[in-house]
Amino acid sequence: MIAISIAMTKTVQMTLDDKLLTAVDRAAKRARTTRSAFTRDALRAALAKKRVEDLEARHQEAYRRHPIRAGELDGWQDEQVWPEP
């Protein structure tokens, strides 16, 4: 069996100020790619960064709601020491 993956794309209209558009076009040219490809990569990077920020916020909120109790991690102290080779 042969699996085929087809990425569906849509054309979208965006409003960018002149300075931003110029900067994007210059960066795309330096990267030897198209404006669209550069923008897709930038959006993917922004989404990945946002996901990390959201996970960190959830992590912080969980520790705020359930703080570590004194001595709770004492049994793990020796686990963080790497043995010498």
N, CA and C atoms as a LAMMPS dump frame, in Angstrom:
ITEM: TIMESTEP
0
ITEM: NUMBER OF ATOMS
255
ITEM: BOX BOUNDS ff ff ff
-5.0000000000000000e+02 5.0000000000000000e+02
-5.0000000000000000e+02 5.0000000000000000e+02
-5.0000000000000000e+02 5.0000000000000000e+02
ITEM: ATOMS id mol type element x y z
1 1 1 N 0.84 -1.167 0
2 1 2 C 0 0 0
3 1 3 C 0.896 1.244 0
4 2 1 N 0.515 2.237 -0.761
5 2 2 C 1.257 3.493 -0.843
6 2 3 C 0.404 4.582 -0.209
7 3 1 N 0.99 5.287 0.763
8 3 2 C 0.283 6.392 1.408
9 3 3 C 0.654 7.693 0.714
10 4 1 N -0.348 8.469 0.393
11 4 2 C -0.12 9.758 -0.256
12 4 3 C -0.685 10.837 0.64
13 5 1 N 0.119 11.851 0.889
14 5 2 C -0.316 12.976 1.712
15 5 3 C -0.411 14.222 0.833
16 6 1 N -1.559 14.839 0.843
17 6 2 C -1.761 16.057 0.063
18 6 3 C -2.066 17.188 1.032
19 7 1 N -1.209 18.196 1.021
20 7 2 C -1.419 19.349 1.896
21 7 3 C -2.353 20.322 1.185
22 8 1 N -3.455 20.605 1.816
23 8 2 C -4.399 21.552 1.247
24 8 3 C -3.987 22.959 1.682
25 9 1 N -3.975 23.858 0.748
26 9 2 C -3.633 25.239 1.073
27 9 3 C -4.782 26.138 0.67
28 10 1 N -4.843 27.268 1.325
29 10 2 C -5.844 28.287 1.02
30 10 3 C -5.131 29.604 0.822
31 11 1 N -5.663 30.398 -0.043
32 11 2 C -5.148 31.743 -0.242
33 11 3 C -5.865 32.663 0.73
34 12 1 N -5.093 33.442 1.462
35 12 2 C -5.679 34.375 2.424
36 12 3 C -5.19 35.788 2.117
37 13 1 N -5.983 36.73 2.498
38 13 2 C -5.603 38.128 2.324
39 13 3 C -5.22 38.669 3.691
40 14 1 N -4.083 39.363 3.738
41 14 2 C -3.601 39.94 4.991
42 14 3 C -3.291 41.414 4.76
43 15 1 N -3.419 42.181 5.803
44 15 2 C -3.059 43.59 5.73
45 15 3 C -1.782 43.8 6.522
46 16 1 N -0.738 44.283 5.849
47 16 2 C 0.555 44.542 6.481
48 16 3 C 0.963 45.972 6.164
49 17 1 N 1.594 46.613 7.131
50 17 2 C 2.095 47.954 6.83
51 17 3 C 3.315 47.845 5.921
52 18 1 N 3.641 48.939 5.253
53 18 2 C 4.712 48.942 4.252
54 18 3 C 6.054 48.494 4.819
55 19 1 N 6.385 48.947 6.029
56 19 2 C 7.686 48.591 6.608
57 19 3 C 7.781 47.097 6.871
58 20 1 N 6.699 46.527 7.38
59 20 2 C 6.709 45.09 7.66
60 20 3 C 6.799 44.296 6.365
61 21 1 N 6.038 44.681 5.372
62 21 2 C 6.07 43.975 4.097
63 21 3 C 7.456 44.05 3.46
64 22 1 N 8.071 45.214 3.531
65 22 2 C 9.433 45.364 2.996
66 22 3 C 10.399 44.465 3.734
67 23 1 N 10.284 44.421 5.059
68 23 2 C 11.169 43.571 5.867
69 23 3 C 10.959 42.093 5.536
70 24 1 N 9.718 41.683 5.36
71 24 2 C 9.417 40.292 5.007
72 24 3 C 10.006 39.964 3.643
73 25 1 N 9.802 40.841 2.689
74 25 2 C 10.329 40.588 1.339
75 25 3 C 11.856 40.5 1.335
76 26 1 N 12.502 41.37 2.075
77 26 2 C 13.974 41.323 2.15
78 26 3 C 14.446 40.028 2.812
79 27 1 N 13.79 39.653 3.904
80 27 2 C 14.171 38.424 4.61
81 27 3 C 13.92 37.198 3.731
82 28 1 N 12.823 37.191 3.014
83 28 2 C 12.524 36.072 2.126
84 28 3 C 13.574 35.977 1.018
85 29 1 N 13.97 37.115 0.496
86 29 2 C 14.99 37.127 -0.563
87 29 3 C 16.313 36.583 -0.034
88 30 1 N 16.712 37.036 1.168
89 30 2 C 17.961 36.538 1.765
90 30 3 C 17.889 35.038 2.017
91 31 1 N 16.718 34.553 2.379
92 31 2 C 16.529 33.12 2.651
93 31 3 C 16.307 32.329 1.36
94 32 1 N 16.282 33.046 0.246
95 32 2 C 16.056 32.423 -1.067
96 32 3 C 14.773 31.612 -1.084
97 33 1 N 13.71 32.257 -0.63
98 33 2 C 12.399 31.627 -0.606
99 33 3 C 11.363 32.659 -1.044
100 34 1 N 10.134 32.25 -1.076
101 34 2 C 9.068 33.168 -1.462
102 34 3 C 8.496 33.869 -0.244
103 35 1 N 7.771 34.938 -0.505
104 35 2 C 7.084 35.655 0.578
105 35 3 C 6.134 34.696 1.298
106 36 1 N 5.393 33.913 0.543
107 36 2 C 4.435 32.981 1.153
108 36 3 C 5.129 31.929 2.01
109 37 1 N 6.205 31.342 1.479
110 37 2 C 6.921 30.319 2.241
111 37 3 C 7.533 30.912 3.499
112 38 1 N 8.11 32.104 3.375
113 38 2 C 8.691 32.765 4.531
114 38 3 C 7.618 33.026 5.585
115 39 1 N 6.465 33.517 5.142
116 39 2 C 5.374 33.824 6.068
117 39 3 C 4.834 32.561 6.724
118 40 1 N 4.704 31.485 5.958
119 40 2 C 4.262 30.206 6.551
120 40 3 C 5.22 29.752 7.646
121 41 1 N 6.528 29.821 7.353
122 41 2 C 7.526 29.417 8.351
123 41 3 C 7.453 30.304 9.589
124 42 1 N 7.275 31.607 9.378
125 42 2 C 7.186 32.536 10.509
126 42 3 C 5.941 32.254 11.35
127 43 1 N 4.842 31.961 10.696
128 43 2 C 3.618 31.635 11.425
129 43 3 C 3.76 30.331 12.195
130 44 1 N 4.388 29.335 11.583
131 44 2 C 4.63 28.073 12.305
132 44 3 C 5.504 28.299 13.535
133 45 1 N 6.545 29.113 13.385
134 45 2 C 7.434 29.412 14.519
135 45 3 C 6.673 30.157 15.612
136 46 1 N 5.827 31.097 15.223
137 46 2 C 5.039 31.852 16.207
138 46 3 C 4.065 30.934 16.939
139 47 1 N 3.446 30.008 16.214
140 47 2 C 2.527 29.063 16.853
141 47 3 C 3.264 28.124 17.807
142 48 1 N 4.446 27.67 17.428
143 48 2 C 5.241 26.805 18.31
144 48 3 C 5.636 27.557 19.576
145 49 1 N 6.047 28.816 19.413
146 49 2 C 6.419 29.645 20.573
147 49 3 C 5.206 29.856 21.476
148 50 1 N 4.046 30.115 20.881
149 50 2 C 2.82 30.318 21.656
150 50 3 C 2.452 29.056 22.419
151 51 1 N 2.64 27.899 21.788
152 51 2 C 2.334 26.634 22.467
153 51 3 C 3.22 26.448 23.693
154 52 1 N 4.505 26.747 23.568
155 52 2 C 5.423 26.642 24.712
156 52 3 C 4.999 27.616 25.808
157 53 1 N 4.669 28.848 25.433
158 53 2 C 4.23 29.843 26.421
159 53 3 C 2.978 29.375 27.146
160 54 1 N 2.018 28.815 26.393
161 54 2 C 0.782 28.318 27.006
162 54 3 C 1.062 27.159 27.958
163 55 1 N 1.936 26.233 27.552
164 55 2 C 2.275 25.109 28.431
165 55 3 C 2.987 25.586 29.69
166 56 1 N 3.881 26.563 29.549
167 56 2 C 4.568 27.109 30.724
168 56 3 C 3.585 27.793 31.662
169 57 1 N 2.62 28.506 31.101
170 57 2 C 1.609 29.173 31.932
171 57 3 C 0.76 28.143 32.679
172 58 1 N 0.396 27.055 31.995
173 58 2 C -0.369 25.99 32.656
174 58 3 C 0.449 25.348 33.771
175 59 1 N 1.727 25.149 33.517
176 59 2 C 2.627 24.566 34.498
177 59 3 C 2.726 25.468 35.73
178 60 1 N 2.926 26.756 35.498
179 60 2 C 3.014 27.708 36.605
180 60 3 C 1.71 27.759 37.395
181 61 1 N 0.586 27.742 36.696
182 61 2 C -0.711 27.778 37.37
183 61 3 C -0.923 26.528 38.216
184 62 1 N -0.492 25.38 37.702
185 62 2 C -0.631 24.135 38.464
186 62 3 C 0.184 24.197 39.753
187 63 1 N 1.404 24.726 39.671
188 63 2 C 2.226 24.846 40.886
189 63 3 C 1.692 25.929 41.823
190 64 1 N 1.038 26.947 41.259
191 64 2 C 0.424 27.962 42.116
192 64 3 C -0.734 27.347 42.901
193 65 1 N -1.526 26.516 42.223
194 65 2 C -2.665 25.878 42.883
195 65 3 C -2.242 24.749 43.812
196 66 1 N -1.15 24.064 43.477
197 66 2 C -0.67 22.928 44.27
198 66 3 C 0.831 23.079 44.492
199 67 1 N 1.222 23.985 45.388
200 67 2 C 2.665 24.208 45.604
201 67 3 C 3.36 22.965 46.16
202 68 1 N 4.649 22.899 45.908
203 68 2 C 5.446 21.802 46.441
204 68 3 C 5.545 21.98 47.952
205 69 1 N 5.304 20.91 48.662
206 69 2 C 5.402 20.948 50.124
207 69 3 C 6.859 20.804 50.543
208 70 1 N 7.187 21.362 51.67
209 70 2 C 8.545 21.25 52.196
210 70 3 C 8.917 19.777 52.32
211 71 1 N 10.073 19.412 51.769
212 71 2 C 10.568 18.043 51.849
213 71 3 C 9.987 17.097 50.82
214 72 1 N 9.057 17.558 50.005
215 72 2 C 8.388 16.69 49.04
216 72 3 C 9.357 16.067 48.025
217 73 1 N 10.395 16.787 47.661
218 73 2 C 11.323 16.293 46.648
219 73 3 C 12.657 15.822 47.229
220 74 1 N 12.754 15.75 48.531
221 74 2 C 14.023 15.396 49.166
222 74 3 C 14.553 14.034 48.716
223 75 1 N 13.7 13.088 48.444
224 75 2 C 14.123 11.759 48.046
225 75 3 C 14.744 11.71 46.653
226 76 1 N 14.654 12.789 45.915
227 76 2 C 15.171 12.832 44.55
228 76 3 C 16.511 13.53 44.444
229 77 1 N 17.055 14.023 45.527
230 77 2 C 18.309 14.784 45.497
231 77 3 C 19.45 14.009 44.827
232 78 1 N 19.593 12.725 45.146
233 78 2 C 20.688 11.939 44.592
234 78 3 C 20.486 11.633 43.11
235 79 1 N 19.269 11.711 42.623
236 79 2 C 18.972 11.399 41.214
237 79 3 C 19.503 12.463 40.256
238 80 1 N 19.703 13.666 40.737
239 80 2 C 20.153 14.738 39.835
240 80 3 C 21.667 14.828 39.719
241 81 1 N 22.383 13.96 40.386
242 81 2 C 23.838 13.968 40.33
243 81 3 C 24.291 12.949 39.281
244 82 1 N 25.044 13.437 38.309
245 82 2 C 25.571 12.539 37.269
246 82 3 C 26.848 11.898 37.759
247 83 1 N 26.942 10.592 37.65
248 83 2 C 28.168 9.922 38.092
249 83 3 C 29.34 10.291 37.159
250 84 1 N 30.51 10.31 37.714
251 84 2 C 31.71 10.592 36.916
252 84 3 C 32.003 9.391 36.033
253 85 1 N 32.423 9.621 34.784
254 85 2 C 32.709 8.476 33.881
255 85 3 C 33.961 7.728 34.279
